[in-house]
Amino acid sequence: MLKLYYAPGSCALASHIALQEAGASFSAERLDFKSNQQNSPEYLAINPKGRVPSLVTDRGVLTETPAMLAFIAQSFPLAKLAPLDDAFAFAQVQAFNSYLCSTVHVAHAHKGRGYRWAAEENSFADMKRKVPETMGACFALIERNMLKGPWVMGDTYTVCDPYLFTLSGWLEGDSVDISTLPKVADHRKRMSERPAVRKVVEEQS
Amino acid sequence: MLKLYYAPGSCALASHIALQEAGASFSAERLDFKSNQQNSPEYLAINPKGRVPSLVTDRGVLTETPAMLAFIAQSFPLAKLAPLDDAFAFAQVQAFNSYLCSTVHVAHAHKGRGYRWAAEENSFADMKRKVPETMGACFALIERNMLKGPWVMGDTYTVCDPYLFTLSGWLEGDSVDISTLPKVADHRKRMSERPAVRKVVEEQS
């Protein structure tokens, strides 16, 4: 059986929702970041990066949200969570998820994790001040050029949707006014109404 | 026919090599970052992010290296650039590429593009000073836990290899001593000897 390691408020929410949408048989194990559980020897043996999510499978451990989302879509094809028989359409899904992990998540991380890329308190404060601007710019691009509506890829729900929902959930804390992003706001509302999303959000709360 | 937009020294090298290895019919168009060509109206109409690489296809434009690499592997299956019939093994390829785009490339970018995440010169200098440490830590993890050898995924060459080759080419400029990373150094040497790599490196130089 699959086992997902997650922490509340982290990007692991995307994979958690995708597993639920897929109808997968899985367990979810919560890590406590406040007690630094992600850097315990036990967890580092599972994921030497000391991050979440990790997905333990019969074949080994998978990490990195875009890879896990594609794996879930491919492993549960009946759930139709990605266009598996169309290399171009599949690449569009992957490009969206890749943008979220390499640009949007990274922009957000500069609010509280500046120590990853700098050493001085002044730099951390400077980074933190810029987050509303960078996250605002990322989501303006998503609103204008990427989110086809009602779902990310248009009429069909894919693994892009739980990932976008996860990151758009950070906007309020990052001081980006979601009312300036009507398509993103509508997407959040639609997602919140899905049974799989409700179930996972409740479990993580 | 496929058309790749690239800039010398950028991560577009990975997709360029992959296209060459795949035996794809493609053209490569160089952008001049010094004259800010990536932000020209003509290029922004192709890729509104103002970044490289972009791959123009008959169906539309693809961006984001991990998505393009998987697309190339899936579009040219005879080149066997990814384990296309094994969801777990494919996810391992994707997880590696996702780590490179979201963590390693981002660590490197703090050397010269600190303005993406901060506003003050002092912060840029602070970020720049930390790059040898962060890139060193990323590549120590790759050396110890990821690069199976001789290729990233073991005995079989995949799209992970041109991507690793691209980013390991930044180590010297980032003041990371590659002699402390014998598997990565061996990988660079093996890659440099491949005809496809030689051809693309010469074309981009």
Contacts between the chains, C-beta under 8 A, distances in Angstrom:
chain1	res1	chain2	res2	distance
A	48	B	141	6.5
A	48	B	144	7.7
A	48	B	145	5.0
A	49	B	99	7.7
A	49	B	103	8.0
A	49	B	141	6.9
A	57	B	88	6.4
A	59	B	88	4.5
A	60	B	88	7.3
A	60	B	92	7.8
A	62	B	88	7.5
A	62	B	91	5.2
A	62	B	92	7.1
A	62	B	95	5.8
A	63	B	95	5.4
A	63	B	99	7.6
A	64	B	94	7.1
A	64	B	95	4.2
A	64	B	98	3.7
A	64	B	99	5.8
A	64	B	102	7.3
A	65	B	98	7.4
A	66	B	66	6.7
A	66	B	94	6.4
A	66	B	98	4.9
A	67	B	91	4.8
A	67	B	92	7.6
A	67	B	94	3.7
A	67	B	95	3.8
A	67	B	97	7.9
A	67	B	98	5.2
A	68	B	91	7.0
A	68	B	95	7.7
A	70	B	90	7.4
A	70	B	91	6.4
A	70	B	94	5.8
A	71	B	87	5.6
A	71	B	88	6.9
A	71	B	90	7.6
A	71	B	91	3.8
A	71	B	94	7.7
A	74	B	87	4.0
A	74	B	90	7.1
A	74	B	91	7.8
A	75	B	87	5.2
A	87	B	71	5.7
A	87	B	74	4.0
A	87	B	75	5.3
A	88	B	57	6.4
A	88	B	59	4.5
A	88	B	60	7.3
A	88	B	62	7.5
A	88	B	71	6.9
A	90	B	70	7.5
A	90	B	71	7.6
A	90	B	74	7.1
A	91	B	62	5.2
A	91	B	67	4.8
A	91	B	68	7.0
A	91	B	70	6.4
A	91	B	71	3.8
A	91	B	74	7.8
A	92	B	60	7.8
A	92	B	62	7.2
A	92	B	67	7.6
A	94	B	64	7.1
A	94	B	66	6.4
A	94	B	67	3.7
A	94	B	70	5.8
A	94	B	71	7.7
A	94	B	94	7.8
A	95	B	62	5.8
A	95	B	63	5.5
A	95	B	64	4.2
A	95	B	67	3.8
A	95	B	68	7.7
A	97	B	67	7.9
A	98	B	64	3.7
A	98	B	65	7.4
A	98	B	66	4.9
A	98	B	67	5.2
A	98	B	98	7.1
A	98	B	101	6.1
A	99	B	49	7.7
A	99	B	63	7.6
A	99	B	64	5.8
A	101	B	98	6.1
A	101	B	101	7.0
A	101	B	102	4.3
A	102	B	64	7.3
A	102	B	101	4.3
A	102	B	102	4.5
A	102	B	105	6.9
A	102	B	106	6.7
A	103	B	49	8.0
A	105	B	102	6.9
A	106	B	102	6.7
A	106	B	106	5.2
A	106	B	117	7.9
A	107	B	117	7.1
A	110	B	117	4.8
A	110	B	118	7.7
A	116	B	134	7.1
A	117	B	106	7.9
A	117	B	107	7.1
A	117	B	110	4.8
A	117	B	117	7.4
A	117	B	127	5.4
A	117	B	130	6.1
A	117	B	134	6.6
A	118	B	110	7.7
A	118	B	118	8.0
A	118	B	123	6.5
A	118	B	126	4.5
A	118	B	127	5.0
A	118	B	130	5.8
A	119	B	126	5.8
A	119	B	129	7.1
A	119	B	130	5.9
A	120	B	122	7.6
A	120	B	123	7.8
A	120	B	126	5.0
A	122	B	120	7.6
A	122	B	122	6.3
A	122	B	123	7.0
A	122	B	126	7.8
A	123	B	118	6.5
A	123	B	120	7.9
A	123	B	122	7.0
A	123	B	123	4.1
A	123	B	126	4.4
A	123	B	127	6.8
A	126	B	118	4.5
A	126	B	119	5.8
A	126	B	120	5.0
A	126	B	122	7.8
A	126	B	123	4.4
A	127	B	117	5.4
A	127	B	118	5.0
A	127	B	123	6.8
A	129	B	119	7.0
A	130	B	117	6.1
A	130	B	118	5.8
A	130	B	119	5.9
A	134	B	116	7.1
A	134	B	117	6.6
A	141	B	48	6.5
A	141	B	49	6.9
A	144	B	48	7.7
A	145	B	48	5.0
